[in-house]
Amino acid sequence: MDDETDSIYPSRSDQEVHLLGKQLESTRLSLQDIRRRLDTPLVGQHLYLLEEVESTNVSLRAIARAGGAEGTVVVAESQTHGRGRHGQAWFSPAGVNLYASVLFRPRFLPRDATSFSFAASLAVYDALRELGGEPGIKWPNDVILDGRKVAGALVECATRGHEIEFLILGVGVNLNVDPVTLRAGLDGSGFAATSVSHVLGRTIDRNAFTASYLNQLGRWVSRHRASGPEAILAAWRDRDILIGRRVQIRAPGGAFEGRARAVDAEGRLLVEDLLGERRTVISEEVRILD
């Protein structure tokens, strides 16, 4: 990785760059530190730690197309164009959070990709529990802490005919970003987000959390392979905070309100609208109303 702090903060004074460099040095991600904590054979055998990328998903996509092995991981200090669901920007400042993507080459049909992706939010959930947090999961893969979003996951699936060529699970977790900085970076949506350090009242060791997340992800993927998607869905439903809640669904064709009733076997959300009709939500934006 490039240790030149002035390449990260080109517009700051020499004194500011020096201070920021010291701060980043103390919180910088370390391949050695992450690797020595890994205990999963499925994830992290090939681990790339990059300074600044467009997004970890984009970087890993190139590796996947070049024949990268399953379980390959890309982690970055910052992203210039991090994305969440629906193409929404994911605020990705340097030196404070986790931005990671993991490559899989599964042998199931594309329709099962959504339920498989639940492994990512389950892994974040478990890693936060290890820290003493009390998280919840909001469909499909947002992780909530203290009523606000701290993490999101994005699945990218490349297909060849009716088969999956590769699948990428990308996550962003707000670990140590200051809430004021977060709100400024997210404009109006910042009040719906927070950071783990803000909720727990202490700085989070990013190397330890990264390894914990990857270890948990490996365990959930192993469970998926051993017991099928039903095991993942059952665990995910136990941690879900959305079912039974009144929601607004924002779709390209217009928004509607209703009550979230269930998540089906393919990971799709079933919502009962105000007329009592059950509607299937595949990828639309969901807002909790109560």
BELHU-V989941 format. One record per pair of residues at least 24 apart in sequence whose ideal C-beta (glycine too) atoms are under 8 Angstrom apart, sorted by the first residue. I is the first residue (numbers start at 0). GAP is how many residues later the second one is. Records with the same first field share a line. If there is no record, write none. Layout:
# BELHU-V989941
I=GAP, GAP
This chain:
# BELHU-V989941
0=27, 48, 49, 50, 76
1=49
7=43, 44, 70, 86
22=72
23=53, 70, 71
26=68, 69, 149, 176, 179
27=49, 67
28=46, 48, 177, 178, 181
29=177
32=174, 175, 178
33=41, 173, 176, 177, 180
34=176
36=170, 171, 174, 175, 178
37=173, 176, 177
38=176
39=174, 175, 177, 178, 179, 182
40=177
41=28, 29, 176, 179, 180
42=28, 30, 59, 171, 172, 174, 175, 178
43=27, 29, 170, 174
44=24, 26, 27
45=25, 26, 27
46=25, 26, 28
47=24, 25, 26, 27
48=26, 27, 28
49=24, 25, 26, 27
50=25, 26, 27
51=24, 25, 26, 27, 28, 42
52=25, 26, 27
53=25, 26, 27
54=24, 25, 26, 27, 28, 35, 37, 44, 46, 115
55=26, 43, 44, 45, 114
56=26, 44, 97, 99, 111, 113
58=42
59=41, 42, 43, 108, 110
60=95, 97, 107
62=40
63=39, 94, 101, 102, 104
64=93, 101
67=35
68=34
69=33, 34, 35
70=31, 32, 33, 147
71=30, 31
72=27, 28, 29, 30, 141
73=26, 27
74=24, 25, 135
75=24
78=93
81=90
82=71
83=68, 70, 88
84=55, 67, 69, 198, 200
85=197, 199
89=62, 82
90=86, 91, 94, 95
91=80
92=84, 88, 92
95=79, 80, 81, 99, 110
96=75, 76, 77, 78, 79, 80, 98, 109
97=73, 74, 75, 77, 108, 111, 112, 115
98=71, 72, 73
99=70, 71, 110, 113, 114
100=67, 68, 69, 70
101=66, 67, 68, 112, 115
102=63, 64, 65
103=62, 63, 64, 65, 117
104=59, 60, 61, 62
105=58, 61
106=57
107=56, 121
108=53, 54, 55
109=47, 49, 52, 53, 54
110=155
111=117, 154
112=42, 44, 51, 54
113=26, 41, 152, 153, 154, 168
114=114, 117, 118, 150, 151, 152
115=39, 51, 108, 113, 116
116=24, 36, 38, 52, 150
117=114, 115, 118, 149
118=50, 98, 101, 102, 105, 113
119=33, 35, 49, 51, 97
120=30, 32, 115
121=94, 98, 110, 113, 114, 117
122=90, 91, 93, 94, 96, 97
123=27, 29, 47, 49, 89, 92
124=114
125=86, 90
126=82, 85, 86, 89
127=68
129=82
130=65, 69, 73, 78
131=68
132=63, 66, 67
134=104
135=103, 104, 105
136=99, 102, 103, 104
137=102, 103, 104, 148, 150
138=101, 103, 121, 124, 130, 147
139=127, 129
142=30
143=97
144=49, 51, 54
145=48, 53
147=44, 45, 46
148=25, 43, 44, 45
149=24, 43, 44, 45, 46, 49
168=48
170=42
172=36, 40
174=29, 31, 34
175=27, 28, 30
228=36
229=35
232=30, 32, 34
235=27
236=26
241=27, 44, 46
244=43, 44, 45
245=42, 43, 44
246=24, 39, 40, 41, 42
247=38, 39, 41
248=30, 32, 35, 36, 37, 38
249=34, 35, 36, 37
250=33, 34
256=32
259=26
